[in-house]
Amino acid sequence: MVTYWFSPPVPVKTEGPGLTHHVNNAVAAANELLKWTNRGPHWNLAVRVCVTVIADEMEPEEARKAFLAAAEEEGKLIRAGG
């Protein structure tokens, strides 16, 4: 199965306390997005971009950018050093 890798991974908080998930491909990003409850404009765009990447109509780096913005919007993004 093709997963549409991107780099560097996007570190996000998980449901488990103190756990980090390093998302590094469009499939994992789409799966992670579906777990989130705040579905704002960045979430909506990220879902659409991930689907487009998985359909081979966009580069995986675009999924990374959109997922990063959605993670920040959701409050799930873990910043380096923090």
C-alpha positions, 0 to 999 in steps of 0.5 A: 500500500502506498502511504505518500511519505513526507518529511519531516514528520509532524509531531502531534499530541495523542489521546494518551497523556504525554504520548506523541504521534509523529505523522509522516505520511498522508494516510496517517495524517488523514486517519489522525484528522478523523479522530479530532473533534474541532473541525475548523477551516484548516481541518477541512482543507487538510482532509481534502488535501490528504484525499487529493494526495492519496488520489495521486493528484498532489504531492505529499508535501502539500499534505504535510503543510495542510496537516501542520496547519490543522494540528496547530488549529486543533492545539495538537501540534508539538513544537520543537523544544516544547 
